[in-house]
Amino acid sequence: MKAFKSDIQGRKGETDVKNILAECGLPSLHDIVLPTRSGNATQIDHIALTALGILVIDADFSQESCTSG
């Protein structure tokens, strides 16, 4: 049940970020799956194009304050 709740919260967080990027008018892609060198796949939640460059976002749900880094 805990994993299910975490999955729902994660999806809500990703939807929130997607909506914020749209409200800001930033061209963006969501849920991108890319191959790795080892032949596996990796997933990126959001990629947005800003005036300063490309912004890559991994949206994880947390009840704590937002940070960047």
N, C-alpha and C positions, 0 to 999 in steps of 0.2 A: 504494500500500500504506500509506503514511504517513497519508493522509486516512482510510482505512478503520480503521486502528488508533485514530486520534483520535476517530472517530465511536463506536467501541465503548467507549472510555474515557469519553467524554462521556455516553453512555447509562448506564453503570455509575454515574457520579457523580450523575446525575439520580435513578436508582433508590435510591441510598444516601440522598439527601436526602428522597425520598418516604418511605422507611422510617423515618428519624429523626423526621420530622413525625408519622407514625402512632404511633410509640413514645411520643412526647410527648403524644399525645392531642389534638393540634391539628387542628381542622377545616381541611381544605385542598383546593385544586383543583390540578390538574397539567396541563401542556401546553395552556395556554389560547391560542387564536388570536383576536386582536382586529383590527378594521379600523383603519387610520390615516386621518387627514384627507385624505391624498393618494389614498386608494382602494386602497392596498396592504394588506398584512397584517403584523402583528407577533406574535411568540410569546413568552409568559411561561412559564418553566419551572414555577414554583410560586407559589401565593398561599395564605397561611395566616392564620387569624384567631387573634390572641393577646389576652390580657387588656389589653394596652396599645395594640392597634390591628391594622392589616392589615400583614402582612409579605410583601413581594414578593421572590422569590429567582430570580436568574439563575444556574443551576448550571453552571459551567465546570470541566472537569477540569484539575487542576494538581498537580504533584508537590511544590509548595511549600506552606508553611503557610497556614492559613485567615486571611482578613482580612475586616473589615467596613468599610463606608464608603458 
